[in-house]
Amino acid sequence: MGSAMTVQTLGGLWLDRTSGTTLQDQLAHHLKELIQSGVLAPGDELPSTREMATRLGISRNTAVNAYERLLGEGYLESASRSGVFVSSSISLSRHSTWPMRARPTGSRPSAPPVAVPLGSPAPFRPSQPDVSLFPLRVWNRLRARALRQEGASLLHYQAPCVAGLPALRQNVAAYLRDHRGVRCDWRQVVITAGSQQALYILAAQLLAARDPVYVEDPGYVEARMAFRRAGGRIVPGAVDDQGLTLPTRASGSIQVIYTTPSRQFPTGVSLSLPRRLALIDFAGRTKAWVIEDDYDSELRYGAAPLPSLQSLDRSGRVIYVGTFSKLLFPSLRLGYVVVPEPLVEGFVELKHLLDDHLPLVDQATLALFLESGAFYTHIRRCRRAYAERQQLFLALCAKAGLPLEFPYTDGGMNLAGLLPEGELDAAIAARLREAGLDVPPLSQYAIQAGRPGLVFGFTAFAPATIRKSFDTLTRLLGEPPRRAAGR
């Protein structure tokens, strides 16, 4: 077989010893690339493993293992006492080959990818918890306990856990009943990858093409994106000093209403009791579904958290969504949704299409974190720290005489500062961003034009950081205003 063939010298073959990839992996990859590109044709003979090792300055075992891998994958074939050849059964077309990327003459081997540094949010990015307050030692101790108790079972696939680890679902249900007034059985609680996954699944489950979805304006942009992706038609609902206004006849036959009643995002206003009752009555009469996103209700300063909208619902039309990302740490990516009984089976089926189940070790740890009381201790600590930071921020604003009005300051992670009419909040936010501050404009969250403003997060930043960043904020907001033309 090899007598009529020329042994390929492979002069362009090179290995990068600075790479994090093993020499064996590199050699196998490069040979495969040469075959796929057509440089090595079916029937071509390769240098012996001894020759390859000598030429590349590697051990013979490295060359042998690389060849054996490609033999196993079908790229190479061997003939007794003849050598190793590119498999004659390979048939390449123009659709299965691509040109080789030539290595520039005299160039150094490409360096390994530079690791992107993991950073912290810039002041005053909204909706960010202070992860330095999180009791990591307690969490790790509970994580170790969960692994001792459950052992390797937490490392396997667990088909019955698509809706979440039962222990976590039971603890979440107890927390919601005791602290948010939510009426539910633990089997209605589904653990999700944050609240965004819950919204995505609900949108897919509840909406058909062009179904009207009534949303807060201004409001949470990613929720609107989920509804649009599912084919929903967005109907903006104005937000006033009592929260979301009710749909009118002009709104059409509303299929879904999305609201953040405990603390409207991004304005911070709470939905009044009369509005809550009217909204529930509307849903009961029209058979619309209400999605209650309760993203930071525990963070209320100076007063107890407001009861959930779901706790007032007697018709079973309110779907309660929450997350642990804001209360614990964002990368945990665990949220939950309390699904009305008629929707549970369909919701779980859709979730199964996205993931078999979420990380069981984290779920088991969080279950113990709730059960042990560490969760409630942490929330109390955060409330105290965040209240102090909010007071500091507002005091600095008042002292500097900034052109900002803060109408809603009873809690939450953010403060919406309203600007004088005619200001271009997007232009101001751009100037702040250039100076290293992350302060989005209120218009970023709006569908229809409204009062200009800026949304400040304060919870993630220690008092020293708030004071230091405030100097930049004061300087930039003190610049001459840029007003919209014709207003």
DRENMAR-665723 format. One record per residue (C-alpha): residue number from 1; residue in one letter; x, y, z. Coordinates in steps of 0.02 Angstrom, whole numbers, m for minus. Example, Ala and Ser with C-alpha at 12.3 -4.5 7.8 and 13.67 -1.06 7.14 Angstrom:
BEGIN
  nr rest     px     py     pz
   1    A    615   m225    390
   2    S    684    m53    357
***
This chain:
BEGIN
  nr rest     px     py     pz
   1    M      0      0      0
   2    G    137    121     47
   3    S    263     75    m88
   4    A    187    190   m218
   5    M    159    332   m100
   6    T    277    468    m42
   7    V    299    488    144
   8    Q    238    662    192
   9    T    371    765    281
  10    L    242    885    356
  11    G    364   1029    360
  12    G    229   1152    417
  13    L    186   1053    573
  14    W    229   1140    737
  15    L    186   1126    921
  16    D    168   1265   1048
  17    R    250   1222   1213
  18    T    181   1380   1296
  19    S      3   1324   1267
  20    G   m105   1248   1403
  21    T   m151   1110   1278
  22    T    m48    950   1291
  23    L     76    909   1152
  24    Q    m20    748   1114
  25    D   m183    845   1093
  26    Q    m97    974    982
  27    L    m18    842    870
  28    A   m182    748    848
  29    H   m275    910    813
  30    H   m149    972    684
  31    L   m144    806    592
  32    K   m333    801    587
  33    E   m334    979    519
  34    L   m211    930    381
  35    I   m323    786    330
  36    Q   m483    889    334
  37    S   m403   1028    233
  38    G   m344    908     98
  39    V   m158    937    128
  40    L   m148    753    176
  41    A   m246    650     49
  42    P   m319    476     71
  43    G   m179    348     55
  44    D    m38    468    101
  45    E     90    390    216
  46    L    137    478    378
  47    P    311    480    455
  48    S    340    341    580
  49    T    308    384    761
  50    R    495    379    793
  51    E    529    502    651
  52    M    386    615    707
  53    A    451    616    887
  54    T    628    656    832
  55    R    576    796    715
  56    L    460    880    841
  57    G    569    849    993
  58    I    435    752   1087
  59    S    431    581   1167
  60    R    387    434   1057
  61    N    241    391   1173
  62    T    166    561   1135
  63    A    172    526    948
  64    V    108    347    971
  65    N    m42    405   1075
  66    A    m86    542    948
  67    Y    m79    418    805
  68    E   m183    290    900
  69    R   m316    420    934
  70    L   m333    459    749
  71    L   m333    274    707
  72    G   m478    252    828
  73    E   m572    399    751
  74    G   m550    329    574
  75    Y   m435    465    506
  76    L   m285    347    493
  77    E   m260    163    453
  78    S   m109     52    475
  79    A    m39    m87    366
  80    S     67   m223    442
  81    R    253   m186    416
  82    S    208    m45    295
  83    G    168    104    403
  84    V     26    222    446
  85    F    m80    303    309
  86    V   m223    426    291
  87    S   m378    318    284
  88    S   m425    274    105
  89    S   m609    271    156
  90    I   m611    459    186
  91    S   m703    554     49
  92    L   m690    743     64
  93    S   m795    866    m34
  94    R   m786   1055    m41
  95    H   m917   1057     97
  96    S   m809    959    219
  97    T   m640   1044    189
  98    W   m577   1216    228
  99    P   m416   1309    188
 100    M   m274   1295    311
 101    R   m229   1453    404
 102    A    m50   1483    356
 103    R     68   1521    497
 104    P    164   1682    457
 105    T    347   1650    421
 106    G    453   1685    573
 107    S    305   1714    685
 108    R    301   1651    862
 109    P    177   1516    910
 110    S     13   1593    963
 111    A      4   1628   1149
 112    P   m130   1546   1256
 113    P   m290   1647   1273
 114    V   m278   1787   1400
 115    A   m394   1754   1547
 116    V   m528   1886   1565
 117    P   m515   1957   1742
 118    L   m668   1933   1849
 119    G   m723   2102   1915
 120    S   m849   2190   2024
 121    P   m991   2303   1968
 122    A   m948   2486   1939
 123    P  m1036   2618   2045
 124    F  m1184   2640   2039
 125    R  m1243   2488   1942
 126    P  m1423   2444   1990
 127    S  m1487   2283   2070
 128    Q  m1320   2219   2134
 129    P  m1300   2139   2307
 130    D  m1143   2161   2410
 131    V  m1068   1987   2398
 132    S   m939   2031   2531
 133    L  m1080   2023   2659
 134    F  m1121   1845   2610
 135    P  m1070   1716   2744
 136    L   m960   1610   2632
 137    R   m891   1505   2776
 138    V  m1066   1459   2832
 139    W  m1113   1416   2653
 140    N   m960   1305   2630
 141    R   m992   1217   2794
 142    L  m1171   1180   2741
 143    R  m1111   1126   2570
 144    A   m994   1000   2652
 145    R  m1138    939   2761
 146    A  m1249    916   2608
 147    L  m1115    811   2523
 148    R  m1091    706   2680
 149    Q  m1278    675   2696
 150    E  m1316    639   2513
 151    G  m1148    578   2451
 152    A  m1124    537   2268
 153    S  m1311    543   2234
 154    L  m1293    732   2215
 155    L  m1171    702   2073
 156    H  m1285    593   1966
 157    Y  m1426    640   1850
 158    Q  m1587    639   1951
 159    A  m1737    629   1834
 160    P  m1865    665   1973
 161    C  m1780    833   2009
 162    V  m1828    928   1850
 163    A  m1937   1041   1959
 164    G  m1799   1055   2089
 165    L  m1733    960   2239
 166    P  m1885    918   2348
 167    A  m1797    978   2507
 168    L  m1766   1148   2429
 169    R  m1943   1162   2360
 170    Q  m2013   1123   2533
 171    N  m1902   1253   2617
 172    V  m1943   1385   2487
 173    A  m2129   1351   2509
 174    A  m2113   1371   2699
 175    Y  m2016   1533   2678
 176    L  m2144   1605   2557
 177    R  m2292   1556   2667
 178    D  m2214   1627   2825
 179    H  m2134   1785   2757
 180    R  m2226   1831   2597
 181    G  m2400   1763   2633
 182    V  m2395   1656   2476
 183    R  m2525   1518   2477
 184    C  m2452   1362   2398
 185    D  m2410   1179   2415
 186    W  m2225   1140   2397
 187    R  m2265   1039   2239
 188    Q  m2313   1202   2154
 189    V  m2138   1273   2183
 190    V  m2021   1248   2035
 191    I  m1837   1294   2051
 192    T  m1772   1390   1901
 193    A  m1607   1462   1840
 194    G  m1649   1633   1909
 195    S  m1810   1728   1877
 196    Q  m1767   1756   1694
 197    Q  m1784   1571   1653
 198    A  m1952   1571   1741
 199    L  m2012   1717   1634
 200    Y  m1950   1633   1475
 201    I  m2042   1471   1514
 202    L  m2201   1561   1565
 203    A  m2198   1662   1405
 204    A  m2182   1504   1301
 205    Q  m2320   1419   1400
 206    L  m2449   1558   1409
 207    L  m2433   1651   1245
 208    A  m2482   1619   1066
 209    A  m2435   1730    920
 210    R  m2495   1910    943
 211    D  m2570   1880   1116
 212    P  m2572   2048   1208
 213    V  m2455   2062   1358
 214    Y  m2482   2209   1476
 215    V  m2317   2269   1549
 216    E  m2257   2412   1658
 217    D  m2187   2562   1566
 218    P  m2050   2598   1614
 219    G  m2011   2420   1663
 220    Y  m1898   2268   1658
 221    V  m1830   2255   1481
 222    E  m1782   2070   1488
 223    A  m1961   2023   1533
 224    R  m2023   2113   1377
 225    M  m1891   2022   1275
 226    A  m1953   1853   1338
 227    F  m2133   1895   1295
 228    R  m2087   1957   1122
 229    R  m1983   1802   1089
 230    A  m2137   1697   1125
 231    G  m2237   1800    998
 232    G  m2327   1912   1122
 233    R  m2383   2087   1076
 234    I  m2321   2213   1206
 235    V  m2451   2334   1274
 236    P  m2371   2468   1385
 237    G  m2457   2512   1548
 238    A  m2417   2679   1629
 239    V  m2342   2684   1804
 240    D  m2400   2823   1921
 241    D  m2384   2858   2108
 242    Q  m2490   2704   2147
 243    G  m2396   2586   2032
 244    L  m2456   2503   1873
 245    T  m2618   2573   1803
 246    L  m2751   2448   1752
 247    P  m2783   2397   1571
 248    T  m2923   2485   1480
 249    R  m3037   2428   1340
 250    A  m2914   2504   1219
 251    S  m2783   2381   1282
 252    G  m2877   2237   1201
 253    S  m2904   2062   1270
 254    I  m2754   2047   1384
 255    Q  m2681   1872   1402
 256    V  m2540   1908   1525
 257    I  m2503   2052   1645
 258    Y  m2324   2072   1707
 259    T  m2294   2176   1863
 260    T  m2168   2207   2002
 261    P  m2292   2261   2137
 262    S  m2184   2259   2294
 263    R  m2062   2380   2218
 264    Q  m2088   2429   2038
 265    F  m1933   2417   1932
 266    P  m1858   2540   1897
 267    T  m1958   2680   1981
 268    G  m1970   2602   2155
 269    V  m2155   2639   2184
 270    S  m2259   2506   2273
 271    L  m2426   2451   2202
 272    S  m2561   2521   2317
 273    L  m2688   2406   2400
 274    P  m2836   2474   2298
 275    R  m2737   2442   2138
 276    R  m2691   2267   2196
 277    L  m2871   2222   2229
 278    A  m2928   2299   2065
 279    L  m2793   2205   1969
 280    I  m2842   2039   2048
 281    D  m3025   2074   2009
 282    F  m2979   2114   1828
 283    A  m2883   1950   1811
 284    G  m3024   1851   1888
 285    R  m3153   1926   1770
 286    T  m3052   1919   1610
 287    K  m2955   1757   1646
 288    A  m2791   1848   1617
 289    W  m2635   1779   1701
 290    V  m2539   1897   1816
 291    I  m2351   1867   1835
 292    E  m2293   1942   1999
 293    D  m2104   1970   1996
 294    D  m2055   1992   2178
 295    Y  m1870   2022   2149
 296    D  m1817   2119   2306
 297    S  m1967   2128   2421
 298    E  m1867   2080   2577
 299    L  m1764   2240   2565
 300    R  m1885   2362   2646
 301    Y  m1810   2486   2769
 302    G  m1903   2547   2921
 303    A  m2059   2442   2891
 304    A  m2109   2261   2866
 305    P  m2112   2194   2687
 306    L  m2278   2214   2599
 307    P  m2383   2056   2576
 308    S  m2373   1977   2405
 309    L  m2503   2006   2271
 310    Q  m2525   1817   2263
 311    S  m2581   1813   2445
 312    L  m2734   1917   2400
 313    D  m2783   1811   2249
 314    R  m2930   1693   2267
 315    S  m2954   1651   2084
 316    G  m2785   1568   2058
 317    R  m2730   1687   1920
 318    V  m2570   1755   1999
 319    I  m2404   1669   1960
 320    Y  m2271   1714   2089
 321    V  m2089   1729   2031
 322    G  m1937   1760   2141
 323    T  m1748   1743   2143
 324    F  m1606   1714   2265
 325    S  m1483   1808   2153
 326    K  m1524   1977   2230
 327    L  m1528   1917   2410
 328    L  m1377   1800   2409
 329    F  m1258   1813   2261
 330    P  m1293   1831   2073
 331    S  m1189   1684   2011
 332    L  m1294   1563   2115
 333    R  m1424   1571   1974
 334    L  m1565   1494   2074
 335    G  m1740   1565   2072
 336    Y  m1914   1495   2092
 337    V  m2091   1510   2029
 338    V  m2252   1463   2117
 339    V  m2354   1389   1976
 340    P  m2545   1376   1987
 341    E  m2593   1193   1992
 342    P  m2670   1187   1815
 343    L  m2504   1247   1742
 344    V  m2380   1142   1842
 345    E  m2366    993   1724
 346    G  m2344   1099   1568
 347    F  m2218   1213   1653
 348    V  m2110   1066   1710
 349    E  m2117    988   1537
 350    L  m2052   1149   1459
 351    K  m1917   1167   1590
 352    H  m1859    990   1553
 353    L  m1823   1046   1375
 354    L  m1704   1179   1441
 355    D  m1615   1078   1575
 356    D  m1635    907   1655
 357    H  m1611    991   1823
 358    L  m1507   1129   1902
 359    P  m1348   1092   2003
 360    L  m1402    979   2145
 361    V  m1256   1021   2259
 362    D  m1305   1206   2259
 363    Q  m1488   1162   2283
 364    A  m1450   1049   2432
 365    T  m1338   1183   2508
 366    L  m1471   1317   2487
 367    A  m1601   1202   2567
 368    L  m1491   1188   2722
 369    F  m1455   1375   2717
 370    L  m1642   1409   2730
 371    E  m1676   1270   2854
 372    S  m1536   1322   2973
 373    G  m1594   1503   2985
 374    A  m1432   1569   2907
 375    F  m1534   1642   2764
 376    Y  m1637   1752   2881
 377    T  m1483   1807   2979
 378    H  m1403   1860   2815
 379    I  m1557   1957   2759
 380    R  m1563   2054   2922
 381    R  m1378   2098   2904
 382    C  m1405   2156   2725
 383    R  m1555   2263   2774
 384    R  m1453   2357   2904
 385    A  m1305   2385   2787
 386    Y  m1410   2433   2637
 387    A  m1518   2554   2738
 388    E  m1361   2644   2797
 389    R  m1295   2656   2620
 390    Q  m1459   2722   2554
 391    Q  m1463   2856   2689
 392    L  m1283   2904   2649
 393    F  m1319   2917   2464
 394    L  m1474   3026   2491
 395    A  m1382   3136   2616
 396    L  m1239   3165   2493
 397    C  m1364   3208   2356
 398    A  m1452   3333   2468
 399    K  m1290   3412   2525
 400    A  m1226   3431   2346
 401    G  m1390   3504   2286
 402    L  m1398   3389   2136
 403    P  m1543   3414   2015
 404    L  m1622   3248   2063
 405    E  m1788   3207   2144
 406    F  m1807   3040   2235
 407    P  m1993   3007   2262
 408    Y  m1980   2826   2325
 409    T  m1853   2787   2459
 410    D  m1935   2657   2572
 411    G  m1822   2513   2520
 412    G  m1751   2412   2377
 413    M  m1582   2403   2294
 414    N  m1601   2556   2182
 415    L  m1654   2737   2184
 416    A  m1736   2819   2034
 417    G  m1681   3001   2029
 418    L  m1795   3108   1922
 419    L  m1714   3248   1820
 420    P  m1793   3413   1769
 421    E  m1906   3402   1617
 422    G  m1812   3421   1455
 423    E  m1648   3344   1514
 424    L  m1571   3210   1403
 425    D  m1546   3071   1529
 426    A  m1461   2958   1401
 427    A  m1329   3091   1366
 428    I  m1298   3115   1552
 429    A  m1283   2926   1577
 430    A  m1157   2919   1434
 431    R  m1049   3052   1518
 432    L  m1056   2957   1682
 433    R  m1009   2796   1593
 434    E   m856   2878   1516
 435    A   m803   2925   1692
 436    G   m820   2746   1754
 437    L   m994   2757   1832
 438    D  m1132   2636   1781
 439    V  m1293   2737   1799
 440    P  m1423   2691   1667
 441    P  m1550   2820   1610
 442    L  m1734   2796   1652
 443    S  m1772   2808   1466
 444    Q  m1676   2646   1440
 445    Y  m1819   2552   1523
 446    A  m1961   2649   1441
 447    I  m2067   2610   1288
 448    Q  m2150   2781   1278
 449    A  m2066   2946   1319
 450    G  m2083   2997   1501
 451    R  m1997   3094   1639
 452    P  m1808   3089   1619
 453    G  m1707   3014   1760
 454    L  m1561   2907   1816
 455    V  m1566   2740   1907
 456    F  m1437   2722   2047
 457    G  m1391   2560   2133
 458    F  m1313   2580   2305
 459    T  m1320   2410   2390
 460    A  m1160   2334   2317
 461    F  m1048   2479   2368
 462    A   m967   2510   2535
 463    P   m986   2685   2610
 464    A   m807   2730   2563
 465    T   m841   2685   2382
 466    I  m1003   2785   2381
 467    R   m913   2939   2449
 468    K   m768   2924   2328
 469    S   m881   2897   2176
 470    F   m994   3038   2228
 471    D   m860   3166   2191
 472    T   m863   3113   2008
 473    L  m1053   3110   2007
 474    T  m1064   3285   2079
 475    R   m940   3355   1954
 476    L  m1027   3282   1802
 477    L  m1205   3322   1856
 478    G  m1148   3499   1891
 479    E  m1102   3526   1709
 480    P  m1216   3639   1606
 481    P  m1376   3545   1561
 482    R  m1405   3481   1385
 483    R  m1589   3502   1343
 484    A  m1690   3417   1211
 485    A  m1728   3521   1059
 486    G  m1902   3595   1055
 487    R  m1947   3551   1233
***
